[in-house]
């Protein structure tokens, strides 16, 4: 091969290092700052496999990039992790490749030092949203949110034979098409989204993906693509709204659901959808189109019924969390919490023996009207004093804990108790325990699930219980689903427990007699090692 052809192959991009890689995967020669880019002098690169220079987690992506090259076509730049000695700081480089017919099948590559990239595999939706907004803010290049649907990929014969290899191949194929080699995210079954440069059409991308799949022995896959230009708006919050709308559209409707042309149109559609949802949710709150469910909380001392947590349900849907999250985002959580409190009052008035805990978002607590309404309800209904608990949820962080504590103390002074929900998860942290005066603290279920196995979780729970005891705060373990978990939390000194072991949330609160009958029945069936309430009382005294 002549030198002019060789340097023609390198002339398509400015770079710190030039490499030519033969068909056998080894470097034919290197020229430039090899030590600075790869940690290897350019003369020492000859005859080394390219796989020895680049970190293994990026091999599938680089292989897909090389495999997708046609004659005179260019791919990249992609950011790869460079192999470094153990203990050395990580190093990254951009790689761009081109295949020229005059080079006899060899691939010409340019490399330059680069800033770190994101994760190597398929990333979570939340991480993708944050990373996509970050990439858009820092790029001078026109970008698009591209979608790829690979119908039949998961069901292909190749995927069934070696699913781990095919998942690595999939991530590599998609990253090879993405901006800087950034990781994609899943938006449905065999459907993915990525940030991508707008230099070529998605049809060209689809053809390249088909070529790589065919060369990898993956058959029976139909590739469909689409894209939304990441342009038209600049404000970070609006970018996030437009991005989420586009992702949700594809998640719910697929690529045939009518993608917006750009982020400006996506934002417009998102605002109209938001207004519609706000109207529907507002009506549901106003006319109380929801139901309440009640889950028992049991004293671990004597298996007696302590109180019920009040849970909200919307229609036939499963978890109410998406609706509650939407209420927070639409600034409707305060009226929703208020409506639930008013419905809870009905049950308290109906049964003078009932004790109920109602959830209150951190955002609602910081609204004067919610606290004023709660105090008015308690003042007008003195019979509910001592029978109403407020559970401060961790779904929305409280920014001013001193002010939050002042509001909680006004509720306590009126005769209500206060519980901190899901301690150890989300926003709830030691700062809450330090600055809020509480009656009860609910330990997040992830610690309870692992408590019975010992280790760090058990140590954490035991120290937390001891600390709460010193602060005169009682503790409640959630997600107690089996006798082993119950025994573990009881040994840790926890005061109360809640979970499927004592019954799921029901349409009506249970009585002490119903709870005792349920526990006795479960023990008698032998399906759980739980002991009847009478046996516990006898053992514990």
Number of C-alpha atoms within 10 A of each C-alpha: 8 9 8 9 14 16 12 13 25 21 13 15 14 11 18 17 22 25 25 26 22 19 12 12 16 18 21 19 17 21 16 17 19 21 14 15 21 23 15 14 16 20 12 13 21 18 15 15 16 20 16 13 16 20 16 15 15 23 19 23 27 28 17 26 29 20 17 23 19 15 12 12 11 19 19 21 23 25 28 29 23 22 18 18 9 7 6 8 7 12 20 22 22 24 25 23 27 24 22 20 13 15 16 11 14 22 23 26 26 27 27 21 20 17 11 14 18 14 14 20 21 22 18 13 16 10 14 22 18 12 18 23 17 12 15 19 13 8 10 8 12 13 22 24 22 23 27 24 23 20 16 17 24 16 12 16 15 17 17 12 10 10 14 11 12 21 17 18 21 23 24 27 25 27 29 31 30 25 22 22 31 29 28 29 24 20 21 16 14 16 21 22 27 25 30 27 20 18 10 9 12 19 13 11 21 20 14 21 24 20 17 22 22 13 13 14 9 18 16 15 17 12 19 18 20 20 24 23 21 27 16 12 16 13 8 13 11 18 24 17 17 26 24 17 23 26 22 14 20 21 17 11 12 18 18 11 11 12 19 19 13 20 27 20 19 27 23 16 16 21 16 12 13 16 13 12 15 18 12 12 21 19 12 15 20 12 10 16 13 15 13 17 16 21 24 25 24 23 17 24 15 16 23 17 22 16 25 24 21 23 19 19 16 16 10 7 9 9 11 14 12 11 15 20 15 16 21 19 13 15 14 19 23 23 17 25 22 20 18 22 22 15 15 18 18 10 15 18 13 9 11 11 12 19 20 25 24 22 22 25 22 24 22 24 20 19 13 11 14 19 19 13 14 17 19 12 15 19 14 9 13 11 12 22 16 15 17 25 26 24 23 25 22 20 20 17 14 21 12 10 17 13 15 20 17 13 18 24 18 14 21 21 11 17 18 22 21 22 25 25 23 24 24 18 15 13 18 21 13 12 10 18 17 11 13 19 20 22 18 22 25 22 24 20 19 14 20 22 19 15 24 19 13 10 10 12 16 19 12 13 23 18 12 20 22 17 13 19 15 10 14 13 18 20 24 26 29 23 19 21 18 16 15 17 21 25 15 20 26 17 12 19 19 26 20 26 27 26 20 14 19 23 17 14 19 14 12 12 22 19 14 15 11 12 20 19 14 17 21 17 15 18 16 14 9 10 9 14 13 21 17 18 19 13 13 15 13 9 9 9 8
